[in-house]
């Protein structure tokens, strides 16, 4: 009898374990700060309550409206869209919106591609000529020639000269990609987590934004590409030098935006830094390009570049301040500033 009771008790515990297992797996798969899978925003527990992933304070709601993306700008081209040239455009680089990207695209389209095409056609023509000219039918008696000094000199010098010519724009592009940001560059720190991004603005009152991927339905509803849209974008000013700093909170991630020709690893314990200047306002999409775990494919990047005055308005809507704001505090006529205000001004100076 005791054995039967023990067996029944064990069976009951096993049934509970099976029922609870799916919930535990779903809880582990959900991204921190998000609700369902793919970064859907959580439902607030109570009316007016702000949860961890809602980075906009209630008083700032309505002060900032995300920019609508421009079709085929800053995003991959859909080869099945039916638009003229969509298939060909999807096979090459995206249009570039940074000076380094424009230079790299020019180098690819008007320098490397013609050279590679010419070499490929020359080798193909040479191969066909050899097949016909030196076939068994045309040469019953094979040649015994073993060396030709002139040919060996030519096929050594010409490839070396081609590589030297290609090295000039290649080294120029490499040097441009490692330019040091100027002192007045806007600093933005991108932190890679498993599996979402966090953006902080140390120059603007320590603003912090948590960015999770939207579901496909929400992305399409917003007019954005699926698996690239996010709930909170990284907002930056356009036409202004940016100091993009990247670091990993857990494993190695990689911050990559193809249409801006920007890619920088986010390594735990190491702060990488790179200059980026976005030519014009728009929304630009990218992804983590370093395998970082099971949800690596679901941590996209969306950068929203605004005109400087609109960026300043966004900073204020997030509760931050622009550099220099609040540095000078004047007392009304005949009154003295409180000690706290004087201290704050002194620290700011």
N, C-alpha and C positions, 0 to 999 in steps of 0.2 A: 504494500500500500504506500509506504514511504517513497519507494522508488517511482511509483506512478505520479505521486505529487511532485517530486523533484523534476520528473520528465515534463510534466505539464507546465511547471514554472519556467523551465528553460525554454520551452516552445513559445510561451507568452513573451519572454524577453526577446527572443529571436524575431518574433513578428513585429514588436515595437521598433527594433533596430532596422528592419527592412523598410518600415513606413517612414522613419526619420531620415534615412540615408539620402533620398533625393533632395530633401530640403537642405541638408548640409552641403551637398555638392553645389546647388544653386547659390547658396550663400557665399561659398568660396569663389565661384566664378564671377559674381557681380563685382564690378569695379568699385573701389572705395569712393564714397561720396556720390554714388549713383544708385538708381533704383533697379530696374530690370537690366538684363544684359544689353550690351551695346550702348551703355551710358544714358539710358532714358532718365530724365529728371525725376527725383523722388517726389512723392506727395507729402506736403507738409503735414505734420502731426496735428496741428491746430491752426485755426484761421489767424493769419498775421505772423505765424512763427517762421523764422528763417532757418532752413536746414543747412548742413555743412556745404553742400555743393552750390547753393545759391549765393553767388559772390556779390550780387548787387543788393545793397541795403534797401529796405522798403521805401525809405524816403526818396531814393534816387530813381525808383521805377518810373518809366515814362520819359526820363531825361535823355535817354540814349536809345536810338533805334538802329539795330544792326544793318549794315549796308547790304543791299541786294547784289548778288554776284552777277557778273557779266558773262553770258554764255561763251564758252570756248576761251575765256581769258583766265589764266592762272589755274587751269584745270586740264585733265587729259581730254583729248578729242574722242568722241564716241564713233567708232568706225561704222556702226549700224544706224547712225542718225539719218542717213539718206541725203545729207548735204553734199554738194559738189566738192570733190577733193577730200572728203572726210577720211577715207581709207588711207590715202597717201599721207595725210597730215598726222594720222595716228601712228605712223611708222617712224616718224622722226621726232626731234626735240620739240618741246612746247615753245611758244613764243616767249621771248625773254623780256623782263621788265626791270633789269638792273644793268649797270654799265659792264660789269664782268660777264654777265650772261649774254649781252649783245655782242661783245667781243668774241666770246667762245662760240656763239652760233655763227658769226661771220667766219671764224676760222674753220669751222666744220663744213659749212656750205660752200665756201668759195676758195678754200685752200686744201684741206685734207680730202674732201670728197672728190674733187677733180683729179688730184694726184693718185688716189687709190683707184679711181675709175680708169685713168690712163694706164697705170701699171697692169691692172687686171686685163684690159683689152690687149695690151702688148703681149703679155704672157700667153693669153688665149690664141692670138694670131700666130705667135711663134710655135706653140704646141701643134696647131693645125698644120702649119707649114712643115714641121718635122715629120708629122704622121704621113703626109702625102709624099713629100720629097724623098724621105729615107725609108719608105716601106719596102717590104721584101719584093713586091712586084716591080718597083722602080729600081731596086738595087739587088739583083741576084747575088752579086758578090759584095759582102759587107766591107765597109771601109776599115782600114787598120790605123786610122789617125788616132793618136793618143793625147796630144797636147797642141794648143794654139795660144801662143803667148799674148797676141793682141786681144783675143776674145777674153782671156782670163784677166787682163789688165782692165778692160772696159767693164766687165761685170763685177769688178771690185770697186773701182773708182766711182762709177755712176750711182750705185746704191748709197755709198758713203756720202756723196754730195747731196743726194736727196734728203738723207737724214739730217745733215747739217742745216739745210734750208728749212726743214720742218721744225728744227730745234729753236729757231729764232722766235716765232710766235708762241710756241709752246712754253718756253721759259718766261716770255712776257706775261702770258696768262697766269702762270704759276706765281710769279712775283706779285701780280695784281691781287690775287686771292689771299695774300698774306700781308696786305697793308695794315698798318696799325690804326685803329680808330682814333680820331682827334679827341682832344680833351673835352670838347663840348658835345660829344656824341651822346645820344639818348641810350642809357643802359637798360637792358631788359634781360633778366635771367630766366632761362628755360630749364626746368627740372623734369627729368624723365622718371616716371614711376611705373610700376607694374599694375595696370597698364593704362596710363593717362598722362597728360602733361600739366604742369603747373607753371604759371608765369608771374614773376614778381617785378616790380618797378621801383628800385631803390631810390631813383631820383625824384619820385613823385609821391612821397609819403607812404612808402612801403605798401603799395597796392599789391594784392595777390589774387590771381584768377586761376580757378581749377577748370580744366577743359576735358570733357568726356565726349565720346562719339555719339551722335544722334542715331536713332533707328532709321532704317531705310525709308519708312513711311513718313517720319518727321522731316527727313532731308528732302524728299520729293515734294512734300507740302510747302517747304520753304524755298523751292526752286533751286536746290543745291544738289551736287552729285552725291549719290549714296556712298556710304563708307568713307566719305571725306569730310562731311559736315560735322560740326561740333556744337555743343550748347553754349560755350563761351570762347570766343576767339581771342587770339593775341592781337591786340589793337596797337598800332604804331603810327607815327606821322610819316607821310610820304615826302620824298625829296629831302630828307634830313638824314645825316649819318647816324646809324644805329650801332651800338656795341652789344652784339648778341653773345651772351655768356651761357654756356650749357654745362650741366652736371647731371650725373645719374644718382638717384636716391637708393638704388638697390643693385641693378645690373647695368651693363653697357647698353645705352640706347643711341640713336642717331637722329639728329634734327635735320631733315632734308626737305627742301622746297624746290622742285625741278624748275618752275618758271622763273625763279629768282637766282638760279645757278648757285644755290647755297646748300652746303652739307657740312655738318660738324658733329662729331661724336660727343655724347654725354656720358662721361666716365665717372664712376663713384670715386670721391676723394680727390678729384682733379677738376679745376674750373678752366674750361677752354673758352677762348674769346676770339671773335672775328667781326670784321667790318661788313655792314650791309647797308646799302642805300637803295630804296625802292623808288623807281622813276616816277610813277604816277599812282593815284589812288585806285583801289580795287581790292578784291578778295582773292587770295592766293593759297592754294591747297598743297599739302605735302603729307608725308607719313614718316613714321619711324622706319629707318632703313637698316637697322641692326637687329638680328634675331634676338629677342629678349624674353621669350617665354611663350606660353600657349595662346595668349591674346595679343601677340605682337602685331597681328594684322588689324587690330581694332583700336589703335591709338593714333588717329590722324592728326594733322596740323592744319589749322586755318588761320591765316594772317590777314587782318583787315587793315589796310593802309588808308588813313584819312588825311585830308588837308590839315596843316598844323593847327589852325584855329578850331577845327572840329575835334582834333585829338585833345586839345586843351579842355574842351567842353566835356569830352568823355572822362578825362582824368578827374574833373570836378564831380561828375556824376557818380564816380566810384569812391568819393570821399577823399581823394588825394589833392595835392597841390602842385602847381607848376613851379619849377626852380625860380627863386626870387620873390615869389608871392609871399606876403606876410612877413618879409624881412624888415620892412620899415614900419614902425608903429608910432603914430604921433598922438600926443595927448591933446584934448580940447583946450581951448584958451583958458588959462588960469587954473588948470588942473594938472596934477602930477600922475604919471603912470604908476600902476601898482607894481610892487617889487617883482611879482611873477612875470609880468610883461617885459620889464626891463631885462630880467635874466634870460628870457627867451630870445630877445633881440640880440643880446650879447653873444649867446651861443650860436645864433644863426650867422652873425658876422664872423 
